[in-house]
């Protein structure tokens, strides 16, 4: 099935190492459906992949809420520091 982001985890110990692939057409479709800018949605899926690599899950409602909070914080931080 089509997905917006895939992450291949090569982490060892505390070293973060991975490949992240973003399907831009899927991101653009999701952005439109969610009334988000393409930039925001691209940042969200990238952050989502990185948080998965750091051990965050999103299978339960509670985990999804935490993941969304982390994504929102990262996006906000990015926009504050990279104008």
C-alpha positions in Angstrom: 0.0 0.0 0.0 1.0 3.6 -0.5 2.4 5.4 2.5 3.7 8.9 3.1 6.9 7.9 4.9 9.1 4.9 5.4 12.1 4.7 7.7 14.7 2.0 7.7 16.3 1.8 11.1 20.0 1.1 11.3 20.4 2.4 14.8 23.0 0.8 17.0 23.1 1.6 20.7 22.6 5.3 21.2 23.6 6.2 17.6 20.8 7.3 15.3 21.3 5.9 11.8 18.5 5.4 9.3 17.2 6.1 5.8 13.9 7.9 5.5 11.9 8.0 2.3 9.1 10.4 1.8 6.5 10.0 -0.9 5.9 13.6 -1.7 2.7 13.0 -3.8 1.2 11.2 -0.8 2.3 14.1 1.5 0.7 16.6 -0.9 -2.5 14.6 -1.0 -2.6 14.4 2.8 -1.9 18.1 3.2 -4.8 18.9 1.0 -7.1 16.5 2.9 -6.0 17.8 6.3 -6.0 21.5 5.3 -2.3 21.8 6.0 0.5 23.4 4.0 2.7 21.0 2.1 5.7 22.3 4.2 3.9 21.5 7.5 2.9 18.0 6.3 6.4 17.2 5.0 7.9 18.3 8.3 5.3 16.2 10.2 6.1 13.0 8.4 9.8 13.6 8.7 9.5 14.2 12.4 7.1 11.2 12.7 9.8 9.0 11.2 12.5 10.4 13.5 10.4 9.9 16.6 9.8 6.3 15.6 13.5 5.9 15.3 13.9 7.3 18.8 11.5 4.7 20.2 8.1 6.4 20.1 5.1 4.3 19.1 1.7 5.2 17.6 -0.4 2.0 17.9 -2.6 3.1 20.7 -4.7 6.3 21.1 -2.4 7.4 24.0 0.7 6.8 21.9 -0.8 8.6 18.9 -1.6 11.6 21.1 2.0 11.7 22.4 3.4 11.3 18.9 1.3 14.2 17.7 2.4 16.4 20.6 6.0 15.6 19.8 5.5 16.4 16.1 3.7 19.6 16.9 6.5 20.7 19.2 9.2 19.9 16.6 7.4 21.7 13.8 6.9 24.7 16.0 10.6 24.7 17.0 11.6 24.4 13.4 9.4 27.3 12.3 10.7 29.5 15.2 14.4 28.9 14.4 14.3 28.6 10.6 12.3 31.6 9.2 
